[in-house]
């Protein structure tokens, strides 16, 4: 099998991922693919997930290894999928313990959006302490107007792999995709499709993790239906509406555009008024588990967001 064919092959036999466990971020001091070690990883892990874009005309072979104690393990090939514009997700099945380090290498230049060390367990539809609702609640009297939301059909969403678990919205979590920040309609649709494939095929979830996504031009897109449980905060998805801004707002990288933040205010105002969600129940992902999400540049504006409700 060719390297490209191996890269694009899915790991159908690999253990699937737990829906609420996005994994811990893997940090590299230099260029990720120069073979240098990462910072010590903060949790046990069963493998790595990578997403980014190939800078060359074709997919490149990617490998990773893990160092436990003083010894590096063997290089292990990544598998996954990529689109025609080079956007990819990859999975590398290398296990390690908290405090271990990893290294990466590739045969060509790659823009890495994010690397995560994660455990594996499938998303379980149904069950759990969910408060069931057959349909979204009707708008409360005097609710803010609903902003325009592009439906799933507008970006060609793939149906969920298994049934959803219904929920009643009662809080809101803010995220960033830690990837591209598209401005064009075509770019946004490509990124939405890539994100859904990453969540379904890479992470093993039944659908896109988030309920809403906002692109760089401020367009609001429907992810999962809003009245069902998402997969965006570990063990805290019940009643939790997940909103993500497309882009990487980590320290020293991008910032939300004015249009993105304006749309975020409009969307949260409508959700807050419709479902009686107080401003103090609008939280960043990092307020609820160990993560850098939604990035420094967006997290710094969450007080401003809450004051705007």
C-alpha positions as CSV (number, residue, x, y, z in Angstrom):
1,X,0.0,0.0,0.0
2,X,1.3,3.5,-0.9
3,X,2.1,6.1,1.8
4,X,-0.8,8.2,0.5
5,X,-3.2,5.3,0.6
6,X,-2.1,4.4,4.1
7,X,-2.6,8.0,5.2
8,X,-6.1,8.2,3.9
9,X,-7.2,4.8,5.2
10,X,-9.4,5.0,8.3
11,X,-8.8,3.1,11.5
12,X,-12.0,1.1,11.4
13,X,-10.6,-1.4,13.9
14,X,-9.3,1.2,16.4
15,X,-11.1,1.8,19.7
16,X,-13.5,4.7,19.3
17,X,-13.3,7.9,21.3
18,X,-15.3,9.1,24.3
19,X,-17.5,11.9,23.1
20,X,-16.9,14.2,26.0
21,X,-13.1,13.7,26.1
22,X,-11.4,16.1,23.7
23,X,-8.0,15.2,25.1
24,X,-5.2,17.3,26.4
25,X,-3.3,19.7,24.1
26,X,0.2,18.7,23.1
27,X,2.7,21.6,23.2
28,X,5.9,21.8,21.1
29,X,8.6,24.4,21.8
30,X,9.8,24.6,18.2
31,X,8.4,23.5,14.9
32,X,6.2,20.4,15.6
33,X,7.7,18.3,12.8
34,X,11.3,19.0,13.5
35,X,11.6,15.8,15.6
36,X,12.0,17.7,18.9
37,X,10.2,16.5,22.0
38,X,6.9,17.9,23.2
39,X,6.3,19.3,26.6
40,X,5.4,16.6,29.2
41,X,1.8,15.5,28.5
42,X,-0.6,16.1,31.4
43,X,-2.6,12.8,31.4
44,X,-2.4,9.2,30.4
45,X,-3.3,8.7,26.7
46,X,-3.9,5.9,24.2
47,X,-3.0,7.9,21.1
48,X,-2.6,11.2,19.3
49,X,-5.0,13.2,17.1
50,X,-3.7,15.8,14.7
51,X,-5.4,18.3,12.5
52,X,-4.0,20.8,10.1
53,X,-3.2,21.3,6.4
54,X,-0.6,19.9,4.1
55,X,1.3,22.7,2.5
56,X,2.4,20.7,-0.5
57,X,0.3,19.3,-3.4
58,X,-0.1,15.9,-1.9
59,X,-0.6,14.2,1.4
60,X,2.6,13.5,3.3
61,X,3.5,10.5,5.5
62,X,3.4,11.5,9.2
63,X,4.9,9.5,12.1
64,X,5.0,9.9,15.8
65,X,6.8,8.2,18.7
66,X,6.5,8.4,22.5
67,X,9.3,8.6,25.2
68,X,8.6,6.9,28.5
69,X,11.5,7.2,31.0
70,X,14.8,7.5,29.0
71,X,13.8,5.5,25.9
72,X,12.0,6.5,22.8
73,X,9.5,4.0,21.3
74,X,9.4,3.1,17.6
75,X,8.0,5.5,15.0
76,X,4.4,4.8,14.3
77,X,2.6,5.8,11.1
78,X,-0.5,8.1,11.2
79,X,-3.7,7.3,9.4
80,X,-6.7,9.5,8.7
81,X,-8.1,11.5,5.8
82,X,-7.5,14.7,3.9
83,X,-9.5,16.9,1.4
84,X,-8.5,18.3,-1.9
85,X,-7.3,21.6,-0.3
86,X,-4.9,19.7,2.0
87,X,-7.0,19.9,5.1
88,X,-6.5,16.8,7.2
89,X,-7.1,14.9,10.4
90,X,-4.8,12.1,11.5
91,X,-4.7,9.5,14.3
92,X,-1.6,7.8,15.7
93,X,-2.0,4.9,18.0
94,X,0.8,5.4,20.5
95,X,0.0,5.0,24.2
96,X,1.8,6.8,27.1
97,X,1.5,7.9,30.7
98,X,1.2,11.3,32.3
99,X,4.6,13.0,32.0
100,X,5.7,11.2,28.9
101,X,6.7,13.2,25.8
102,X,6.1,12.7,22.1
103,X,7.7,13.7,18.8
104,X,6.5,14.0,15.2
105,X,8.1,13.8,11.8
106,X,6.7,14.3,8.3
107,X,8.0,14.0,4.7
108,X,6.7,17.4,3.7
109,X,5.8,20.8,5.1
110,X,2.6,20.8,7.3
111,X,0.6,23.5,9.0
112,X,-0.4,22.0,12.3
113,X,-3.7,23.3,13.7
114,X,-3.6,21.2,16.9
115,X,-2.3,18.0,18.5
116,X,-4.1,16.2,21.2
117,X,-3.3,13.3,23.4
118,X,-6.5,11.4,24.2
119,X,-8.1,8.3,25.5
120,X,-10.6,6.2,23.6
121,X,-14.2,5.2,24.2
122,X,-17.2,5.5,22.0
123,X,-20.0,8.1,22.4
124,X,-22.9,6.5,24.0
125,X,-26.3,7.7,22.7
126,X,-29.0,8.0,25.4
127,X,-28.7,7.2,29.0
128,X,-27.3,9.5,31.7
129,X,-29.1,12.2,33.9
130,X,-30.5,14.1,30.9
131,X,-33.6,16.2,31.2
132,X,-35.6,15.1,28.1
133,X,-37.4,17.5,25.8
134,X,-39.3,16.5,22.7
135,X,-38.7,19.9,21.1
136,X,-37.1,23.3,21.9
137,X,-39.0,25.4,24.4
138,X,-41.1,28.2,22.9
139,X,-39.5,31.7,23.1
140,X,-40.1,33.6,26.3
141,X,-42.0,36.8,26.3
142,X,-39.8,39.7,25.2
143,X,-37.0,37.4,24.0
144,X,-34.3,38.8,21.8
145,X,-34.8,38.1,18.1
146,X,-33.2,35.0,16.7
147,X,-30.2,35.8,14.5
148,X,-30.0,34.2,11.0
149,X,-28.6,30.6,11.3
150,X,-27.5,28.6,8.3
151,X,-29.1,25.1,8.6
152,X,-27.2,21.9,8.4
153,X,-28.4,21.3,4.8
154,X,-26.6,24.5,3.8
155,X,-23.2,23.0,4.4
156,X,-24.0,19.4,3.5
157,X,-23.9,17.9,6.9
158,X,-23.7,14.1,7.2
159,X,-26.5,12.6,9.3
160,X,-25.7,11.5,12.8
161,X,-24.3,8.0,13.0
162,X,-26.6,7.1,16.0
163,X,-29.6,8.6,17.7
164,X,-29.2,11.8,19.7
165,X,-30.1,12.3,23.4
166,X,-32.5,15.2,23.8
167,X,-31.9,18.0,26.3
168,X,-33.3,21.3,27.6
169,X,-30.7,24.1,27.2
170,X,-29.7,25.7,30.5
171,X,-26.1,26.9,30.0
172,X,-23.7,27.9,27.3
173,X,-20.1,27.0,26.6
174,X,-17.8,29.0,24.3
175,X,-15.1,27.3,22.3
176,X,-12.7,27.9,19.4
177,X,-12.0,25.3,16.7
178,X,-8.3,25.8,16.9
179,X,-8.1,25.6,13.1
180,X,-8.8,27.8,10.1
181,X,-10.8,31.1,10.3
182,X,-12.5,31.1,7.0
183,X,-14.0,34.4,5.6
184,X,-15.5,33.1,2.3
185,X,-18.7,31.0,2.0
186,X,-16.8,28.3,0.2
187,X,-14.0,28.3,2.8
188,X,-16.6,28.1,5.7
189,X,-18.4,25.1,4.1
190,X,-15.1,23.3,3.5
191,X,-14.1,23.9,7.2
192,X,-17.5,22.8,8.5
193,X,-17.3,19.5,6.5
194,X,-13.7,18.9,7.6
195,X,-14.6,19.5,11.3
196,X,-17.5,17.1,11.1
197,X,-15.4,14.4,9.5
198,X,-12.7,14.9,12.2
199,X,-15.3,14.6,14.9
200,X,-17.1,11.6,13.4
201,X,-14.3,9.6,11.8
202,X,-11.3,10.8,13.9
203,X,-12.8,11.2,17.3
204,X,-15.5,8.5,16.8
205,X,-18.4,10.8,17.8
206,X,-21.9,10.4,16.3
207,X,-21.8,14.0,14.9
208,X,-20.3,17.4,15.0
209,X,-19.6,18.2,18.7
210,X,-21.0,21.8,18.7
211,X,-24.5,23.2,18.3
212,X,-23.4,26.4,16.6
213,X,-20.3,27.5,14.7
214,X,-19.5,31.1,13.6
215,X,-17.1,31.7,10.7
216,X,-14.7,34.7,10.3
217,X,-17.4,36.7,8.4
218,X,-19.9,36.3,11.2
219,X,-22.1,33.7,9.6
220,X,-23.7,31.4,12.2
221,X,-24.0,27.8,11.2
222,X,-26.0,25.0,12.8
223,X,-23.9,22.0,14.0
224,X,-25.9,19.5,16.1
225,X,-29.5,20.3,16.5
226,X,-29.8,22.7,19.5
227,X,-32.2,20.5,21.5
228,X,-29.9,17.5,21.7
229,X,-26.9,16.7,23.8
230,X,-23.5,17.8,22.3
231,X,-20.0,16.5,22.8
232,X,-17.9,19.6,23.7
233,X,-17.2,19.6,27.5
234,X,-16.0,16.5,29.3
235,X,-18.9,15.0,31.4
236,X,-20.7,18.4,31.3
237,X,-22.8,18.2,28.1
238,X,-26.2,17.8,29.7
239,X,-28.1,21.0,29.1
240,X,-25.0,22.6,27.7
241,X,-25.2,24.6,24.4
242,X,-21.8,24.5,22.6
243,X,-20.9,27.5,20.5
244,X,-17.5,27.7,18.7
245,X,-15.8,30.4,16.8
246,X,-13.8,29.2,13.8
247,X,-10.2,30.0,14.3
248,X,-7.2,29.5,16.6
249,X,-7.2,32.2,19.4
250,X,-4.3,30.8,21.3
251,X,-1.7,33.2,22.6
252,X,0.2,34.9,19.7
253,X,-2.2,33.6,17.0
254,X,-5.5,35.0,15.6
255,X,-8.2,37.1,17.2
256,X,-11.9,36.9,16.7
257,X,-13.1,39.2,13.9
258,X,-15.5,42.0,14.8
259,X,-18.2,40.2,12.8
260,X,-17.6,37.0,14.7
261,X,-17.9,38.6,18.1
262,X,-21.0,40.6,17.1
263,X,-22.7,37.4,15.9
264,X,-21.7,35.7,19.2
265,X,-23.4,38.4,21.2
266,X,-26.6,38.1,19.1
267,X,-26.7,34.4,19.4
268,X,-26.1,34.3,23.1
269,X,-28.6,37.0,23.7
270,X,-31.3,35.0,21.9
271,X,-30.4,31.8,23.7
272,X,-30.3,33.5,27.1
273,X,-33.6,35.2,26.6
274,X,-35.4,32.2,25.1
275,X,-34.2,29.6,27.6
276,X,-33.8,31.9,30.7
277,X,-30.0,31.3,30.8
278,X,-28.4,33.9,33.2
279,X,-25.2,35.6,32.0
280,X,-23.1,33.8,34.7
281,X,-24.0,30.5,33.0
282,X,-22.1,31.6,29.9
283,X,-18.6,30.1,30.4
284,X,-15.5,29.3,28.5
285,X,-14.5,25.7,27.9
286,X,-11.4,26.2,30.2
287,X,-13.7,27.2,33.1
288,X,-15.0,23.6,33.1
289,X,-12.0,21.4,32.5
290,X,-8.2,21.5,31.9
291,X,-7.9,23.0,28.4
292,X,-6.7,26.2,26.7
293,X,-9.9,26.5,24.8
294,X,-11.3,29.0,23.7
295,X,-7.8,30.5,23.5
296,X,-6.5,33.6,25.2
297,X,-7.8,36.2,22.7
298,X,-11.4,35.0,23.0
299,X,-11.4,34.0,26.7
300,X,-10.3,37.6,27.5
301,X,-13.6,38.9,26.0
302,X,-16.0,36.6,27.8
303,X,-16.7,39.2,30.5
304,X,-17.6,41.6,27.7
305,X,-19.9,38.9,26.3
306,X,-21.6,38.4,29.6
307,X,-22.2,42.1,30.1
308,X,-23.8,42.3,26.6
309,X,-26.6,40.0,27.5
